[in-house]
């Protein structure tokens, strides 16, 4: 698993935008995090950047990257929430996990590792408590409080009590565990690499999310002014809309607009907006 337990997630604080653009080296790479994951800064030209964690090699600058969802969360799952009346309270807590006002839920996630879901989001998609999303502060490893179960801690208190009928999904921080984007699997774009990532052992670096930047182009080059989409053919690349019904749904993610087309399978200058 590429998820790093050393990722520095902020404490759900409301933060401002640093006004020190000239002092930030967007090409730097760090082996330990220097900022909280997702930290944003905006240059005076309107370009924006986010501090991110990488979980796979991205061999060039100018690659579209996305979180690896398979390693950062879960699909829709049901019958994993332990009813509050059957839960064990964490030390010092007076409210059962899953009850209104608690910041904990007890879940049947037998493969969970310590803080695997920290910084992510716990979404109730159906059943009791549906429609609410809670940000995850951390989680215990499976086995605490009991075999095959873990506690998940939220930043916010639970609004509607959760139980076994609560169908949930977990997704990680958008800027953690990044890899080259692939349409149809990992295509919720976090940004564009500012520097090559050649090591997957706790690598932290900036990605650009807005502004003018060179991005890898696949063999289908968009015209000036046309929308650029996530490529279905080349990982980390953008493409023009091929307008083929069989792949249309996989080309629904617009990442920006073409300014200066480059050669096929080389880099093009686009107006990025993700």
N, C-alpha and C positions, 0 to 999 in steps of 0.2 A: 504494500500500500504506500502510495506516495504522500499521503497526508502527513504533515509534520505536527507533532505535539508541541513544538517550540514556537509556533506561530503566535505573534502578538496581536490579539484582538483587543480593540478598545473596550472600555467599560460602558458602552451604550451612551456615551456622552454626546452632547450637542456641541459640535466643534465649528470653528471658523475656518476660512481658507487662508493658509500661510501666504504672506505677501513677500516671499523671498525667492522668487523664481530664478533670479540670476545666481543664487547660491546653491541651487539644486542641480546635481549632475544626473541628467536623465539616463545616462549610459552606465551608471554605477551598478555593480552587483554586490550583494552582501551575503555572507554565510550565516549571519545571525540578523534578525530583523532590527532595523534602525527606526522604523515607524510602525504604527499599527497598520495591519492589513486593511487596505481600502482608503488609506489617507490620500486626500486629493489636494492638488495645487493647480492653480490656473495662471498661465503666463499672460502678460499684457496683450499678446496677439490673439488671445482667446483659446489657445491650445490648452487642453486639460490632460492631467496625468494621474494615475493611481498607483500606489505602492502595492505590490502583489507578491504572492508566493507561487513558485513553479514546482510542478511535480513530474515534469517530463522534459526531455531535451527539445529545445526550439533553436535550431541551428543557425538562424539568421535573424537580424533585425527586420522589421517590416512584415511580420507574420501575424495573422489574426489568431487570437488565442481565446480559449473558453475553458471553463472549469470542467474537470472530468467528473461528471455526475455519478458515475457508477461507483466511484471511490469516496464520494463526499456526502452521500445521503442515501435515501431509500426511495423505492417506488411507492405507490399507493399500497398500504397494508392495513389489514383490519384485525381486530381481536388480539391486539398486543398490549392494550392499556389495562393495567390492573385497577379494578374498582377501588375507590378510596377506602371503603370499609375494610378491605383486605390488605391494605398497604402497610408497610413499616415506615414510621416517621424517621427522617434523618435526625441526627443528634441536635438538640436545641430547638427543633420545630414543634409547634403546637397544633398544626393543621395537617391532616392526612394528605399525602401527595395525591394530586388530581382533584382535590376539593377546591371550591371557590376561595380565593385568597392565598392559596399555596403557590409557591414558585417552583414546585417540584411535581414531576409525574413519574410513576413507576411503570416501566415498560418491559415486555418480554422480548429483549433483543440479545439473544444468547451469544452473538459474536462481537458485541460492542467492546471497544478498547477505550482506555481512559481518555476523556476529552476528544474523542473522535469527531463529535458533532459540535464542538465549541465554535462559536461565532456564526453558526448556521441558523436555520429557521425550521420551526416545528409547526406544520400547517394541518389544521383539522379540516378535511375535505368533505366529510359526510358523517352523519350520526350526531350524537350528543356533543355540543360545543362547536358544531360545524361553522365555518367561515372565519374563525379566528386564527391568527398567526402569532406565534411567540418566538422571540429571539432566544437562542440557546446560549447560556453562559458556560455550561460544561456538562459532563456526564461521568458517571462512575463506570468502571469496567464491569462487564458481565460477571455476576457472582456477588455483587454488592447492590442491594441488601441480601439477595438470596440467589441460589443457583439459577442460571438462565435469565436473570433479570438485572436491570440497572436503574439507577435514578438519573433523570434528565432534569437539569436545573435551568430555569428561565430567568431572564432579567425582569420580566413583568409578572405580576400575580395573575393567576387563572381567573377568567371572567365567568365562564360557565363550566361547571364540574365535568370532568372527563370520565369515561368508563369504557368497557369492552366494545361498545357500539361505535366508539369514536374511531373513524377511519382516518389515518394520518399519513403524511409524507414528510420527509426531512430533506432539506436541501442545504448545501454548505454556503459559506461566504462566496460571493461572486468572484472575488479576487484571490481566492486560495486554490491551490492544487491545479494550476493552469497547464494547458497543453495546446498544441496546434489544433485549431478548430476543424471539425468535420461536420458537414451538413447532414442532418438526420440523426446524429447522435449527440455531439457536443457542439452546439451552434448558438448558444446564448452568449454572444461575444462580450468579453471583458475588456478588450482593447487590442492594441498592436504592440508587439515587442519593440523596445527601444535599443536592445542589444542582444547578441546571441546568448542563449542559455545552453551551456554544454555540460552541465553537471546537475544531477537531480537530488543531490544531498543538501537539503535545506538551502535553496537558492531564493533570494529576494531581490526584486528589481522593479523598475517603473514600467508601466505600459501606458501608451497614449490612448485617450478615449475620444478626444475631439481635436479638430484642427487639420492642417495640411501635412500629409505624411506619405512616404512611399510605402506601398503595400504590394506583396506578391500577387501576381496576376496569373490565372490559369490560361489555357489555350484560347479561351473565348473572351476577347478583349472588348470592354465596353467603350462606347464613343464618348467624346467630351460632353459633359452635362447629363449623361445617363446614370441611372442608379447602379450601384455595385452591390452584389449579393455575396453570401458565403458560397464558396465553390463546393460542388458535389464531387468534383474530380480530383482536386489537389488539396491536401490538408494545409491549413493556414493561409489559403489563397482566397482572393475575391474573383468574381466573374460577372459577366453580363447576364441578363435574364434571357435564357434560351427559349422561353415561351413554349415549353413542351408540357402538355397536361400531366404526363406521367411523373414529372419531377417538380411540378410547380410548387407543391406544398413544401418541398425541401429548399426552395429558393425564396421563401417568404421573408428572409431576414436581410433587410437592407442595412449595409454598414456605412454607406456614404455615397458620394457622387464623384464621377470621374472629372478630373481637371486635365491631366496630360496622360494619354494612353501610352504605355510602354510596349515593348515587344512581347510577343506571346511567351508565356512562362517566365517572364522577367518581372520587374517592378514597375508599377504605375503610380502616378501622383494623384491622390484622391483627397477630397474633403471628407474627413472621417467624422462620424457622428454616431457613437454607440453609448 
